[in-house]
Amino acid sequence: MSHRGTRVLRLDALARVEGEAALRLRVQEETVTEARLRIYEPPRFFEAFLIGRAHTEPPDITARICGICPVAYQMSACRAIENACGVTVDGPLAELRRLLYCGEWIESHTLHIYLLHAPDFLGRADAIELARDQRAAVERGLRIKQTGNAILEQLGGRPIHPVNVRVGGFYRTPAPEELRPLAERLRQARDDALETVRWVAAFDFPDAVSEHDLLALRDPGRYAIDSGTPAVVATVGGTPEPHEFPVSDLEQHVHEEQVPHSTALTAALDGRRYLTGPLARYAVSGRWLHPAAAEAARDAGLGDPVAGDICENPFRSIVVRAVEVVQAVEEALSIIQDYERPPRPALDVVPRKAVGTGATEAPRGLLYHRYALAENGTLTAARIIPPTAQNQTAIEEDVRRAVQARLDRHGPAADDEELTRLCERAIRNHDPCISCAAHFLDLTVERA
């Protein structure tokens, strides 16, 4: 509505994201002076009620933080506990964990691409409306997602909140013949994933640049998913080579603080705004993409990741996600082909008084866990830093820049509905999992 020169736009809920939040924009003299992403979901208190629990419990408890990416929480929790106890899981057990993680990447990325984000580019309200004229595309997305779910169900016991993961490995490992049906489905998913890259690459992308530092794990020789060392690419005024620091030092570089408008903490990386997630992973690890994924990236117009090309346009993150689906499918097929059943399903993880840290790459970005253990394994401290909370200030800046670019091109002609669509689209570029971050969209735009 308009009143005495002040324009206020309200949107009660943002569809097609996980969780609830609000966005407030202030525009003065056609300049966007403020963009605030207000996450108003109640704090989850997971860190608090982990205190006093046994060292074996974090994988099952933290998996309940998210129904879309529970494996990310399980794997990061396992890594932190095992690090505290001086245990390294490697060999076939580590490969099974990576296979499980590939399943989550496949199902989560595909859910976002087809059901949440593609309707923005194709002018549809949702995937149901999209299916009316692109039924084959939506069915293709559902097939890929079902393949990812099948991996989670086979290795994790069920596709949501898997129950077969434990500190040290698994409660049960599959025989090689049990994985063969997954390979058959993955070969079909590979064709569908490559077609997905071609499909999304043809979307119409606004011109935009995210001028944020990029943080992702780096695991030389392969695309980092379930392990690695934090690495930073400075997109403005930095060197092309990432600089690294140990996982145990992450809290010395990533500083969180509470802001009045959000129940999620916001974060800065060495005092600077930063972004984690697909764009960051592509910048840090793109040179180690599987050849099929690298070729798909080149054909999609993302440049040559092997040569170090990066993607800075947040609207093209949907293309990077599609390339990562190809990557996850190829890795899953390779792991199944070479799989030999380990001699036992889990290593012994004997507790001791220590502090352990662990980080993995959730579909939405780097996820960090830190636990302090008493001598008997009881947790005395817990810290979890999820991707969406880290990305909050970068999302706010990307929204501000997107709206400002629209106003610079067309002036005050943008109506409330158009600005709302633009803001939602800019936020969905980052696939925020708001429920994970709380420790969209009610949109308010004020014009003075």
Buried (B, 14 or more C-beta within 10 A) or exposed (E): EEEEEEBBBEBEEBEBBBBBBBBBBBBEEEEBEEBBBBBBBEEBEBBEEBEEBBBBBBBBBBBEBBEBBBBBBBBBBBBBBBBBBEBEBEEBBBBBBBBBBBBBBBBBBBBBBBBBBBBBBBEBEEBEEBBEEBEEBBEBBBBBBBBBBBBBBBBBBEBBBBEBBBBBBBEEBBEEEEBEEBBEBBEBBBEBBBBBBEBBBEBEBBEBEBBBBBBBBBBEEBBBBBBBBBBBBBBEEEEEEBEBBEBBEBBEBBEBEEBEBBBBBBBBBEEEBBBBBBBBBBBBBBBBBBEBBBBBBBEBEBBEBBEEBBBBBBBBBBBBBBBBBBBBBBBBBBBBEEBEBBEEBBBEBEBBEBBBBBBBBBBBBBBBBBBBBBEEBBBEEBBBBBBBBBBBBBBBBBBBBBBBBBBEEEEEEBEBEEBBEBBBBBBBBBBBBBBBBBBBBBBBBBBE
